[in-house]
Amino acid sequence: MLERLRRLLGATKDWENLCSFLPPGAGLTGRSALASTFAASLEMAREGEIRIRQSGGPFGPLYLRPTNTKGHR
């Protein structure tokens, strides 16, 4: 999942919703795919590869963007 997220984020220049990086057709495994994608994004943030932000309070959507781009804080 980590390599897949790195590849997808490589084409991203602005903030993107975490859910946009889920595998297509997750279906019944959607929660597991979301958890894996979230864990991979936390690892990438720890390594300084991406930034993560949340809007709308503690249960609001999460947004990701690579650190090597200029965008909104």
C-alpha positions in Angstrom: 0.0 0.0 0.0 2.9 2.4 0.8 4.4 2.1 -2.7 0.9 2.5 -4.3 0.3 5.7 -2.3 3.7 7.1 -3.2 3.0 6.5 -6.9 -0.4 8.1 -6.7 0.8 11.1 -4.7 3.6 11.6 -7.2 1.0 12.9 -9.7 -0.7 15.1 -7.1 0.1 18.8 -6.8 -2.6 20.0 -4.4 -4.5 18.7 -1.4 -6.5 15.5 -2.2 -9.0 13.7 0.0 -7.6 10.5 1.6 -10.5 8.5 0.1 -9.4 9.4 -3.4 -6.4 7.1 -2.9 -8.4 4.0 -2.1 -8.1 1.1 -4.5 -10.9 1.0 -7.0 -13.8 -1.3 -6.2 -12.9 -1.7 -2.5 -16.5 -2.8 -1.8 -16.7 -4.9 1.4 -13.0 -4.4 2.1 -13.5 -0.6 2.2 -12.8 -0.2 5.9 -9.6 -2.3 5.6 -8.5 -0.4 2.5 -9.1 2.9 4.3 -7.1 1.8 7.4 -4.2 0.6 5.2 -4.2 3.8 3.2 -4.3 5.9 6.4 -1.5 3.9 8.0 0.6 4.3 4.8 -0.1 8.1 4.8 1.0 8.3 8.5 4.3 6.6 7.6 4.9 8.9 4.7 4.2 11.9 6.9 6.6 10.6 9.5 9.2 10.3 6.8 8.5 13.9 5.6 7.2 12.9 2.2 3.7 14.3 2.6 1.6 16.7 4.7 -1.7 15.7 6.2 -4.5 18.1 7.2 -8.0 17.7 8.5 -11.0 19.9 8.1 -14.4 20.0 9.7 -13.5 18.9 13.2 -12.2 15.7 14.7 -14.2 13.4 12.4 -13.8 15.6 9.2 -12.1 14.4 6.0 -8.4 14.0 5.8 -6.4 15.6 3.0 -2.9 14.7 1.7 -0.3 16.4 -0.5 3.3 15.9 -1.2 5.7 18.1 0.7 7.6 19.1 -2.5 4.8 21.2 -3.9 3.5 24.6 -3.0 -0.1 24.7 -1.8 -2.4 25.7 0.9 -1.3 25.2 4.5 
